[in-house]
């Protein structure tokens, strides 16, 4: 499995003068390896100016586990 994935940060322009938002996607191979599902809640933790950590708010059930 590939250990690094390069992604582009995209902008979403909201209607009616609302502030623009930034969007980062998770590549399907990475989402599959981590068993991340659509709609799952996550949180970003800022570790430094160049490092962030993705934290899952609800861990997957132990029966599923990580795919190896």
Backbone as numpy.savetxt, mean C-alpha at the origin, in Angstrom:
# Nx Ny Nz CAx CAy CAz Cx Cy Cz
10.70 -14.41 -5.99 9.86 -13.23 -5.99 10.75 -11.99 -5.99
10.35 -11.01 -6.77 11.08 -9.75 -6.82 10.99 -9.06 -5.47
12.09 -8.49 -5.00 12.13 -7.87 -3.67 11.89 -6.37 -3.70
12.01 -5.75 -4.88 11.82 -4.30 -4.97 10.86 -3.98 -6.11
10.01 -3.00 -5.88 9.07 -2.56 -6.90 9.11 -1.05 -6.98
9.36 -0.54 -8.17 9.37 0.91 -8.37 7.97 1.35 -8.79
7.48 2.42 -8.18 6.14 2.92 -8.47 6.20 4.41 -8.67
5.21 4.95 -9.39 5.08 6.39 -9.55 4.01 6.91 -8.61
4.26 8.06 -8.05 3.25 8.74 -7.25 2.39 9.54 -8.23
1.09 9.36 -8.16 0.17 10.03 -9.07 -0.68 11.02 -8.29
-1.21 12.00 -9.00 -2.06 13.00 -8.36 -3.51 12.79 -8.81
-4.43 12.97 -7.88 -5.86 12.92 -8.17 -6.39 14.32 -7.89
-6.91 14.95 -8.95 -7.49 16.28 -8.81 -8.96 16.14 -8.45
-9.35 16.76 -7.36 -10.73 16.69 -6.89 -11.53 17.84 -7.50
-12.81 17.62 -7.72 -13.65 18.69 -8.26 -13.94 19.77 -7.20
-14.45 20.87 -7.65 -14.93 21.96 -6.79 -13.84 22.57 -5.92
-12.62 22.67 -6.45 -11.56 23.37 -5.75 -11.00 22.68 -4.52
-11.34 21.43 -4.30 -10.76 20.71 -3.15 -9.29 20.42 -3.42
-8.55 20.20 -2.36 -7.11 19.93 -2.48 -6.87 18.63 -3.24
-5.83 18.64 -4.08 -5.44 17.44 -4.81 -4.90 16.40 -3.82
-5.02 15.12 -4.18 -4.50 14.04 -3.34 -3.46 13.25 -4.12
-2.52 12.65 -3.42 -1.52 11.80 -4.06 -1.93 10.34 -3.89
-1.57 9.52 -4.87 -1.99 8.13 -4.94 -0.79 7.26 -5.28
-0.62 6.17 -4.55 0.43 5.18 -4.83 -0.25 3.82 -4.91
0.03 3.09 -5.98 -0.57 1.76 -6.11 0.36 0.68 -5.53
-0.20 -0.46 -5.25 0.58 -1.62 -4.80 0.55 -2.63 -5.94
1.71 -2.97 -6.53 1.73 -3.92 -7.64 1.08 -5.26 -7.24
0.37 -5.87 -8.16 -0.34 -7.12 -7.87 0.57 -8.23 -7.36
1.79 -8.42 -7.90 2.64 -9.48 -7.35 2.96 -9.26 -5.87
3.18 -8.00 -5.49 3.47 -7.68 -4.09 2.21 -7.86 -3.24
1.08 -7.38 -3.72 -0.18 -7.56 -2.99 -0.50 -9.05 -2.81
-0.25 -9.83 -3.85 -0.50 -11.27 -3.77 0.42 -11.96 -2.77
1.69 -11.56 -2.76 2.65 -12.18 -1.83 2.29 -11.86 -0.39
1.73 -10.67 -0.16 1.35 -10.26 1.19 -0.11 -10.58 1.51
-0.82 -11.11 0.53 -2.24 -11.44 0.67 -3.06 -10.21 1.06
-2.74 -9.07 0.44 -3.49 -7.84 0.68 -4.74 -7.87 -0.19
-5.87 -7.57 0.40 -7.15 -7.61 -0.29 -7.67 -6.20 -0.55
-8.46 -6.03 -1.60 -9.09 -4.74 -1.90 -9.96 -4.34 -0.72
-9.91 -3.09 -0.35 -10.70 -2.58 0.77 -10.05 -2.75 2.13
-8.93 -3.43 2.18 -8.23 -3.63 3.45 -7.70 -2.29 3.96
-7.79 -2.08 5.25 -7.33 -0.83 5.86 -5.86 -0.93 6.23
-5.12 0.10 5.85 -3.69 0.16 6.14 -3.35 1.53 6.71
-2.16 1.65 7.24 -1.67 2.93 7.75 -0.21 3.06 7.33
0.18 4.27 6.93 1.58 4.54 6.65 2.23 5.12 7.89
3.42 4.63 8.24 4.21 5.20 9.33 5.44 5.85 8.71
5.66 7.11 9.03 6.81 7.83 8.53 8.01 7.50 9.41
9.03 6.90 8.81 10.25 6.52 9.55 11.35 7.55 9.36
11.30 8.26 8.26 12.29 9.29 7.93 11.85 9.96 6.64
12.62 10.89 6.16 12.23 11.61 4.93 12.23 10.71 3.70
12.88 9.58 3.76 12.91 8.69 2.60 12.40 7.28 2.92
11.86 7.07 4.11 11.40 5.74 4.50 10.01 5.79 5.13
9.15 4.90 4.66 7.81 4.73 5.25 7.58 3.25 5.46
6.71 2.94 6.38 6.34 1.55 6.66 4.83 1.42 6.44
4.44 0.39 5.74 3.03 0.07 5.55 2.60 -0.86 6.67
1.58 -0.47 7.44 1.10 -1.27 8.56 -0.33 -1.69 8.27
-0.59 -2.99 8.37 -1.95 -3.50 8.18 -2.69 -3.37 9.49
-3.88 -2.77 9.44 -4.65 -2.55 10.66 -5.34 -3.81 11.13
-5.59 -4.74 10.23 -6.17 -6.03 10.60 -5.31 -7.12 9.98
-4.58 -7.81 10.79 -3.68 -8.85 10.30 -4.48 -9.99 9.68
-3.92 -10.67 8.66 -4.63 -11.81 8.08 -4.72 -12.95 9.08
-5.69 -13.81 8.89 -5.85 -14.95 9.80 -4.63 -15.86 9.70
-4.23 -16.49 10.81 -3.05 -17.37 10.80 -3.20 -18.54 9.83
-4.42 -18.94 9.53 -4.63 -20.06 8.62 -4.14 -19.72 7.22
-4.28 -18.46 6.81 -3.81 -18.06 5.50 -2.31 -17.89 5.50
-1.80 -17.04 6.40 -0.37 -16.78 6.47 0.16 -16.15 5.21
1.47 -16.00 5.12 2.10 -15.44 3.94 2.39 -16.54 2.94
2.25 -16.21 1.67 2.61 -17.16 0.62 4.11 -17.17 0.49
4.67 -18.34 0.34 6.13 -18.45 0.20 6.50 -18.83 -1.20
